[in-house]
Amino acid sequence: MPLASASLADAVFDEVREERLDTLRGPDSPEGRALGRAVGENVAARRREHGLGLEAVAARSGIRVDLLRALEGGQAVPSLRAVWHLATALEVPFGDLLAHTLFSEAADPDFRVQRADRGRVLLSADAKFRSRVLFREGDPRAPEVYELTLAPGCFEKAEPHAAETFEHIVVVRGELVVVSGDARAHLKAGDTIFFRADLPHSYENPTPEPTLAHLVISYAQRR
């Protein structure tokens, strides 16, 4: 494995420990084990659909084969960043890897209300970047929608997603600076932006007040 991939694998492995609170309430919680099993099954299913071996996914994602094997065997709980790396490597929507988890359950999938105090919250390592899931994961009919909250001074860098992935952001409150490749935009409340997310991109709140925005992600296979 190239040195860069090895470094990425080490970083992801560290995040499995450091970002554990993003994915479960505790190392031995029933919720965490159920999540790990479901994500592992989804990863294995998508990998086989694409005709990929573990080594190929490891090379694409930078995650070690032994960790991938443990995940598919239901013996590991991935961090948020690890799931993003896997979704990009498998070229599937992020929500697809969360199908059949407790987060995708709904009493009536065709008429679902999510209250303002509900919705799984994903946090960056420093907790300054907050993303609340507003869609039913694993439902191919549902657009992938997130509520983003950036603390004052927050800067969040994102790696490129799969080819032909796009993001559409609406700033609800505050200001937001978005960079995609060489393009840059400074947005204020009511402004919107549509950009390629298969390039390195970032989000920044340059103000002393929190920023709130809504993000919709679209993928090539869904357009």
HUURKA-V992884 format. One record per backbone hydrogen bond with DSSP energy under -1.0 kcal/mol. NH is the residue of the N-H (numbers start at 0). CO is the residue of the C=O. E is the energy in kcal/mol with one decimal. If there is no record, write none. Layout:
nh=NH co=CO e=E
nh=NH co=CO e=E
This chain:
nh=5 co=1 e=-2.4
nh=6 co=2 e=-2.5
nh=7 co=3 e=-2.2
nh=8 co=4 e=-2.7
nh=9 co=5 e=-2.4
nh=10 co=6 e=-2.2
nh=11 co=7 e=-2.8
nh=12 co=8 e=-2.7
nh=13 co=9 e=-2.3
nh=14 co=10 e=-2.1
nh=15 co=11 e=-1.8
nh=17 co=13 e=-3.1
nh=18 co=14 e=-2.9
nh=19 co=16 e=-1.1
nh=21 co=18 e=-2.2
nh=22 co=19 e=-1.5
nh=23 co=19 e=-1.8
nh=28 co=25 e=-1.8
nh=32 co=28 e=-2.1
nh=33 co=29 e=-2.4
nh=34 co=30 e=-2.5
nh=35 co=31 e=-2.6
nh=36 co=32 e=-2.2
nh=37 co=33 e=-2.3
nh=38 co=34 e=-2.8
nh=39 co=35 e=-2.3
nh=40 co=36 e=-2.4
nh=41 co=37 e=-2.3
nh=42 co=38 e=-2.7
nh=43 co=39 e=-2.4
nh=44 co=40 e=-2.4
nh=45 co=41 e=-2.5
nh=46 co=42 e=-2.5
nh=47 co=43 e=-2.2
nh=48 co=44 e=-2.2
nh=49 co=45 e=-1.6
nh=50 co=47 e=-1.3
nh=51 co=46 e=-2.6
nh=56 co=52 e=-1.9
nh=57 co=53 e=-2.5
nh=58 co=54 e=-2.2
nh=59 co=55 e=-2.0
nh=60 co=56 e=-2.6
nh=61 co=57 e=-2.4
nh=67 co=63 e=-2.2
nh=68 co=64 e=-2.8
nh=69 co=65 e=-1.9
nh=70 co=66 e=-2.4
nh=71 co=67 e=-2.8
nh=72 co=68 e=-1.4
nh=73 co=70 e=-1.9
nh=74 co=69 e=-3.0
nh=82 co=78 e=-2.0
nh=83 co=79 e=-2.1
nh=84 co=80 e=-2.4
nh=85 co=81 e=-2.3
nh=86 co=82 e=-2.7
nh=87 co=83 e=-2.3
nh=88 co=84 e=-2.4
nh=89 co=85 e=-2.4
nh=91 co=86 e=-2.2
nh=95 co=92 e=-1.0
nh=96 co=93 e=-1.1
nh=97 co=94 e=-1.4
nh=98 co=95 e=-1.2
nh=100 co=97 e=-1.2
nh=103 co=100 e=-1.7
nh=110 co=107 e=-1.6
nh=117 co=114 e=-2.0
nh=121 co=130 e=-3.3
nh=123 co=128 e=-1.9
nh=126 co=123 e=-1.5
nh=129 co=148 e=-2.8
nh=130 co=121 e=-2.9
nh=131 co=146 e=-2.8
nh=132 co=119 e=-2.7
nh=133 co=144 e=-2.5
nh=138 co=135 e=-1.7
nh=141 co=138 e=-1.6
nh=145 co=214 e=-2.8
nh=146 co=131 e=-2.5
nh=147 co=212 e=-3.4
nh=148 co=129 e=-2.8
nh=149 co=210 e=-2.4
nh=150 co=127 e=-2.5
nh=152 co=204 e=-1.1
nh=153 co=150 e=-2.4
nh=155 co=202 e=-3.1
nh=157 co=200 e=-3.4
nh=160 co=196 e=-3.0
nh=165 co=217 e=-2.6
nh=166 co=194 e=-2.5
nh=167 co=215 e=-2.5
nh=168 co=192 e=-2.7
nh=169 co=213 e=-2.4
nh=170 co=190 e=-2.5
nh=171 co=211 e=-2.2
nh=172 co=211 e=-2.2
nh=175 co=186 e=-2.2
nh=176 co=203 e=-3.0
nh=177 co=184 e=-2.5
nh=178 co=201 e=-1.8
nh=179 co=182 e=-2.2
nh=180 co=199 e=-2.6
nh=182 co=179 e=-2.1
nh=184 co=177 e=-2.3
nh=186 co=175 e=-3.6
nh=189 co=170 e=-3.2
nh=190 co=187 e=-2.7
nh=192 co=168 e=-2.1
nh=194 co=166 e=-2.4
nh=196 co=164 e=-3.0
nh=200 co=157 e=-2.0
nh=201 co=178 e=-2.1
nh=202 co=155 e=-2.5
nh=203 co=176 e=-1.8
nh=204 co=153 e=-2.7
nh=210 co=149 e=-2.4
nh=211 co=172 e=-2.7
nh=212 co=147 e=-2.4
nh=213 co=169 e=-2.6
nh=214 co=145 e=-2.9
nh=215 co=167 e=-2.5
nh=216 co=143 e=-2.5
nh=217 co=165 e=-2.5
nh=221 co=218 e=-1.5
nh=222 co=219 e=-1.2
